[in-house]
Amino acid sequence: MNLNDDLMKDDIEKLLNDQEGLEESITKRQWQILEAAMKVFSEKGFQGSRTSEIAKEAEVAEGTIFRYYKTKKDLLIGLLIPLIIKFFKPLAIKSAETIIENKKNKPIDELMEDLLLDRLNLIHSNFPLIKTIFMEAAYQPELLKTIQKNLGPKVIPFINNFMEQNIKNENFKDIEPTLMTRTMMSLLLGYIVLGNVFPDYFSSENDEEEIKQIVDIFLHGVAK
């Protein structure tokens, strides 16, 4: 399978839904280009970046980029491929599912801390890529639509299942699972976004300790 420009629009969705063998389908040179695009886009934004800058960062000729990606927008959409591989690949999902199965019978607060730290570490390690894609999605309707169709369904049902299972186990109140999912995701995303946008006010030197406090707020609220 070659990720030529004929895959960059409609066929990208098939790739996002079929992760098996995806990493092997991308050539070493394409990885160079995608890694360079991620760096340049995250530093200068999509509109402020030039393919010549990406080519220089990737140490390839500019024409080489256009062999794989017809336009700069196709290259931006192409960044969804490493996002899938690095963030949503089966190994990452499997590790999180192991936490949800709770074979070690951990208390619910410890279980949630493990789950949030697992996701937080993945986000931290891939933050430039995630930042680029989600910031540009606000200005690129095609990219936003692809994210909504392919990424949301991989994350939200996973967390909903966690909530439903713990309602059944009587660890949580019988509250609408999607409301609890939204609340927990808001707490985690707020922690990440505010820490990066306003580091003088919200930076953390100890993620593990703060995640414990976030879980405590989720489980018990803030009232005395």
PyMOL commands that set and color helices and strands:
alter all, ss='L'
color gray80, all
select helices_A, chain A and resi 5-7+11-17+22-25+28-44+51-58+62-68+72-78+80-87+90-101+108-125+127-137+141-150+152-168+177-197+199-202+207-220
alter helices_A, ss='H'
color red, helices_A
deselect
rebuild
show_as cartoon
